[in-house]
Amino acid sequence: ARQNSVGKRFRLNRSNAVALNNYLCLYPLAGVETWLAASVANELLLLDALRSVGNTALKANGREYSGGLIKLEPRELRDLSLAVVPLGLIEALT
């Protein structure tokens, strides 16, 4: 996403639509999928946590192109730290 698009980098896709190649899709691990399915609120908590990642962290892990476009590859996305971790998510990962 462009540098000035704070909070708009992550989308929750509840449809069966296929994402185009300009999107990086995240698919949950089994434990996280169970946690997400337990409550719609959990989906929104995770989405808010992803959206809390700031420009500094994105720049440090990804690459910035002209015009402020910051691009992350899957391994770079893996290295991001969430500022806020939703309650229950850590247990779902273990």
Z-matrix of the N, CA and C atoms (Angstrom, degrees):
N
C 1 1.449
C 2 1.522 1 109.80
N 3 1.279 2 115.68 1 159.05
C 4 1.450 3 120.67 2 176.45
C 5 1.524 4 109.60 3 -69.03
N 6 1.310 5 114.51 4 153.35
C 7 1.455 6 121.14 5 -175.82
C 8 1.532 7 112.12 6 -58.73
N 9 1.317 8 117.99 7 -33.84
C 10 1.463 9 120.90 8 -176.13
C 11 1.528 10 113.19 9 -86.60
N 12 1.319 11 118.70 10 8.98
C 13 1.464 12 121.45 11 -178.51
C 14 1.529 13 110.78 12 -102.53
N 15 1.308 14 116.37 13 54.07
C 16 1.466 15 122.34 14 -177.35
C 17 1.531 16 109.89 15 -58.99
N 18 1.321 17 115.98 16 132.01
C 19 1.456 18 121.23 17 177.11
C 20 1.511 19 115.20 18 79.67
N 21 1.300 20 118.29 19 -0.78
C 22 1.460 21 120.52 20 -176.04
C 23 1.530 22 112.21 21 -110.98
N 24 1.308 23 117.42 22 9.48
C 25 1.465 24 120.37 23 -173.98
C 26 1.519 25 113.45 24 -79.57
N 27 1.319 26 117.35 25 -27.37
C 28 1.453 27 121.05 26 -176.00
C 29 1.520 28 109.38 27 -112.81
N 30 1.314 29 115.33 28 136.58
C 31 1.463 30 122.15 29 -179.15
C 32 1.524 31 108.33 30 -124.40
N 33 1.314 32 116.27 31 147.54
C 34 1.451 33 122.21 32 174.37
C 35 1.519 34 107.25 33 -102.33
N 36 1.331 35 116.58 34 115.30
C 37 1.457 36 121.58 35 -177.44
C 38 1.521 37 108.54 36 -104.72
N 39 1.314 38 115.59 37 104.67
C 40 1.469 39 120.42 38 178.15
C 41 1.524 40 111.74 39 -94.84
N 42 1.288 41 117.37 40 2.44
C 43 1.465 42 120.77 41 -179.19
C 44 1.525 43 110.24 42 -90.43
N 45 1.298 44 115.54 43 176.35
C 46 1.464 45 121.46 44 174.69
C 47 1.522 46 111.11 45 -97.18
N 48 1.325 47 115.95 46 12.08
C 49 1.460 48 120.08 47 -178.55
C 50 1.523 49 110.08 48 -67.95
N 51 1.314 50 114.82 49 147.52
C 52 1.462 51 121.23 50 178.44
C 53 1.526 52 107.87 51 -86.18
N 54 1.323 53 115.77 52 129.49
C 55 1.466 54 120.42 53 178.50
C 56 1.523 55 109.10 54 -77.43
N 57 1.314 56 116.25 55 140.07
C 58 1.458 57 121.06 56 177.67
C 59 1.517 58 109.90 57 -75.13
N 60 1.315 59 116.23 58 170.60
C 61 1.461 60 120.38 59 -174.06
C 62 1.528 61 114.03 60 -71.50
N 63 1.308 62 119.08 61 -4.23
C 64 1.461 63 119.39 62 176.30
C 65 1.529 64 111.36 63 -89.91
N 66 1.326 65 117.32 64 6.94
C 67 1.453 66 123.07 65 174.62
C 68 1.521 67 109.06 66 -119.00
N 69 1.312 68 115.97 67 143.63
C 70 1.456 69 122.16 68 174.86
C 71 1.521 70 106.30 69 -103.62
N 72 1.318 71 117.62 70 113.96
C 73 1.460 72 121.51 71 -176.50
C 74 1.522 73 110.58 72 -88.64
N 75 1.322 74 115.29 73 139.16
C 76 1.452 75 122.07 74 177.02
C 77 1.524 76 108.31 75 -108.67
N 78 1.312 77 116.13 76 129.80
C 79 1.452 78 121.55 77 177.84
C 80 1.525 79 107.78 78 -119.35
N 81 1.333 80 117.65 79 127.71
C 82 1.469 81 120.16 80 -173.41
C 83 1.524 82 113.17 81 -73.26
N 84 1.331 83 114.33 82 151.16
C 85 1.452 84 120.77 83 170.35
C 86 1.525 85 108.07 84 -67.72
N 87 1.320 86 116.82 85 164.48
C 88 1.472 87 121.29 86 -174.74
C 89 1.529 88 112.27 87 -54.97
N 90 1.330 89 117.84 88 -47.09
C 91 1.466 90 120.31 89 -179.14
C 92 1.516 91 112.56 90 -64.49
N 93 1.318 92 116.18 91 -39.43
C 94 1.466 93 120.88 92 178.98
C 95 1.528 94 109.69 93 -69.72
N 96 1.316 95 117.10 94 -37.52
C 97 1.464 96 120.56 95 178.38
C 98 1.531 97 110.67 96 -62.22
N 99 1.318 98 116.38 97 -40.12
C 100 1.467 99 120.67 98 176.85
C 101 1.521 100 110.40 99 -64.08
N 102 1.340 101 116.59 100 -43.71
C 103 1.467 102 121.31 101 178.26
C 104 1.528 103 110.81 102 -62.13
N 105 1.322 104 117.24 103 -42.50
C 106 1.463 105 121.01 104 179.68
C 107 1.529 106 111.08 105 -65.49
N 108 1.338 107 116.70 106 -39.38
C 109 1.463 108 120.78 107 -178.33
C 110 1.524 109 112.48 108 -70.30
N 111 1.327 110 117.55 109 -19.54
C 112 1.462 111 121.38 110 -177.71
C 113 1.527 112 112.36 111 -67.53
N 114 1.339 113 116.93 112 -27.86
C 115 1.461 114 119.79 113 -176.89
C 116 1.526 115 110.14 114 -162.01
N 117 1.316 116 115.57 115 138.56
C 118 1.467 117 120.13 116 175.17
C 119 1.526 118 109.39 117 -63.28
N 120 1.327 119 116.31 118 -30.53
C 121 1.466 120 120.23 119 178.99
C 122 1.524 121 110.76 120 -61.42
N 123 1.335 122 117.72 121 -33.38
C 124 1.467 123 120.37 122 178.61
C 125 1.523 124 111.43 123 -64.55
N 126 1.328 125 117.06 124 -38.58
C 127 1.468 126 120.49 125 176.04
C 128 1.530 127 110.24 126 -59.06
N 129 1.320 128 115.24 127 -45.14
C 130 1.465 129 119.69 128 -177.94
C 131 1.521 130 111.63 129 -69.65
N 132 1.338 131 117.48 130 -34.84
C 133 1.470 132 120.71 131 175.93
C 134 1.522 133 110.78 132 -62.53
N 135 1.326 134 116.33 133 -43.99
C 136 1.465 135 120.16 134 179.22
C 137 1.528 136 110.44 135 -66.40
N 138 1.319 137 117.20 136 -41.83
C 139 1.462 138 120.95 137 178.33
C 140 1.525 139 110.59 138 -61.19
N 141 1.317 140 117.38 139 -43.72
C 142 1.473 141 120.79 140 177.35
C 143 1.523 142 111.21 141 -62.43
N 144 1.334 143 116.52 142 -39.41
C 145 1.471 144 120.15 143 178.86
C 146 1.526 145 110.67 144 -64.10
N 147 1.322 146 117.17 145 -42.26
C 148 1.469 147 120.32 146 177.82
C 149 1.521 148 110.75 147 -65.01
N 150 1.315 149 116.33 148 -40.04
C 151 1.460 150 119.96 149 -179.22
C 152 1.523 151 112.97 150 -71.88
N 153 1.333 152 117.32 151 -13.65
C 154 1.462 153 120.55 152 179.40
C 155 1.526 154 112.19 153 -79.87
N 156 1.317 155 117.67 154 -9.54
C 157 1.468 156 120.72 155 178.91
C 158 1.526 157 108.18 156 -67.40
N 159 1.309 158 116.82 157 125.12
C 160 1.459 159 121.85 158 -175.01
C 161 1.517 160 114.26 159 -86.23
N 162 1.325 161 115.11 160 171.02
C 163 1.461 162 122.01 161 179.65
C 164 1.524 163 112.59 162 -59.13
N 165 1.328 164 116.39 163 -38.16
C 166 1.459 165 120.40 164 -178.08
C 167 1.523 166 110.95 165 -61.16
N 168 1.332 167 116.37 166 -45.52
C 169 1.466 168 120.72 167 179.67
C 170 1.519 169 110.95 168 -66.69
N 171 1.319 170 117.20 169 -39.31
C 172 1.463 171 119.70 170 179.44
C 173 1.529 172 111.05 171 -65.29
N 174 1.328 173 116.28 172 -43.10
C 175 1.468 174 120.18 173 178.66
C 176 1.524 175 111.25 174 -64.20
N 177 1.334 176 116.76 175 -38.94
C 178 1.463 177 121.01 176 -177.93
C 179 1.524 178 111.95 177 -66.47
N 180 1.328 179 117.26 178 -29.50
C 181 1.465 180 120.81 179 -177.24
C 182 1.520 181 113.75 180 -101.95
N 183 1.319 182 117.61 181 -22.69
C 184 1.463 183 121.11 182 -177.14
C 185 1.508 184 112.37 183 -112.64
N 186 1.315 185 115.43 184 -159.33
C 187 1.460 186 122.20 185 178.62
C 188 1.524 187 108.46 186 -123.63
N 189 1.317 188 114.81 187 141.73
C 190 1.462 189 119.96 188 178.63
C 191 1.518 190 108.81 189 -107.29
N 192 1.319 191 115.72 190 128.47
C 193 1.453 192 122.38 191 179.24
C 194 1.522 193 109.46 192 -103.46
N 195 1.305 194 116.37 193 174.96
C 196 1.461 195 120.54 194 178.70
C 197 1.521 196 109.86 195 -59.80
N 198 1.289 197 115.81 196 146.60
C 199 1.454 198 120.57 197 -178.57
C 200 1.515 199 113.31 198 82.21
N 201 1.347 200 117.65 199 4.40
C 202 1.450 201 120.94 200 176.50
C 203 1.513 202 115.76 201 86.43
N 204 1.332 203 118.47 202 8.84
C 205 1.453 204 120.97 203 178.95
C 206 1.524 205 109.74 204 -70.36
N 207 1.334 206 116.70 205 125.58
C 208 1.464 207 121.91 206 177.27
C 209 1.521 208 107.39 207 -109.98
N 210 1.332 209 116.26 208 124.86
C 211 1.452 210 121.12 209 -176.99
C 212 1.516 211 109.48 210 -118.21
N 213 1.330 212 115.41 211 135.37
C 214 1.453 213 122.38 212 177.61
C 215 1.518 214 109.53 213 -120.96
N 216 1.292 215 116.27 214 136.80
C 217 1.457 216 122.26 215 172.33
C 218 1.530 217 107.24 216 -93.83
N 219 1.338 218 118.26 217 165.27
C 220 1.469 219 119.84 218 -177.05
C 221 1.527 220 114.33 219 -52.72
N 222 1.310 221 118.69 220 -43.69
C 223 1.472 222 120.10 221 -179.75
C 224 1.526 223 111.50 222 -68.60
N 225 1.307 224 117.25 223 -32.14
C 226 1.468 225 120.25 224 177.15
C 227 1.530 226 110.16 225 -70.39
N 228 1.306 227 116.09 226 -37.97
C 229 1.461 228 120.86 227 177.71
C 230 1.529 229 110.22 228 -64.97
N 231 1.324 230 116.30 229 -36.60
C 232 1.466 231 121.68 230 178.74
C 233 1.531 232 111.27 231 -60.01
N 234 1.318 233 117.20 232 -31.90
C 235 1.457 234 121.76 233 -175.88
C 236 1.530 235 113.97 234 -83.91
N 237 1.325 236 117.96 235 -3.28
C 238 1.465 237 120.71 236 178.00
C 239 1.522 238 110.39 237 -69.80
N 240 1.310 239 116.40 238 145.51
C 241 1.469 240 122.14 239 174.19
C 242 1.517 241 108.36 240 -107.65
N 243 1.316 242 115.55 241 133.83
C 244 1.454 243 120.16 242 177.50
C 245 1.522 244 109.11 243 -81.40
N 246 1.318 245 116.76 244 136.43
C 247 1.465 246 121.25 245 177.74
C 248 1.524 247 109.94 246 -69.89
N 249 1.310 248 116.52 247 -34.68
C 250 1.457 249 123.16 248 -179.79
C 251 1.523 250 107.52 249 -129.23
N 252 1.324 251 116.77 250 127.18
C 253 1.470 252 120.87 251 177.33
C 254 1.520 253 107.92 252 -107.08
N 255 1.340 254 117.52 253 120.64
C 256 1.469 255 120.27 254 -178.38
C 257 1.525 256 112.56 255 -59.81
N 258 1.317 257 115.04 256 143.47
C 259 1.453 258 121.96 257 177.38
C 260 1.530 259 109.30 258 -59.46
N 261 1.292 260 117.12 259 130.01
C 262 1.457 261 121.29 260 179.64
C 263 1.509 262 114.02 261 97.19
N 264 1.322 263 118.25 262 -20.85
C 265 1.453 264 120.84 263 -178.10
C 266 1.526 265 111.58 264 -68.93
N 267 1.306 266 116.71 265 -42.09
C 268 1.472 267 119.42 266 -179.23
C 269 1.528 268 110.02 267 -62.64
N 270 1.327 269 116.97 268 -42.01
C 271 1.462 270 120.15 269 177.96
C 272 1.519 271 110.80 270 -63.77
N 273 1.322 272 117.42 271 -35.23
C 274 1.461 273 121.44 272 179.53
C 275 1.522 274 111.47 273 -67.71
N 276 1.320 275 116.69 274 -26.78
C 277 1.473 276 121.06 275 -179.61
C 278 1.527 277 112.51 276 -82.40
N 279 1.311 278 117.49 277 -17.16
C 280 1.474 279 119.42 278 -176.96
C 281 1.500 280 112.45 279 -96.48
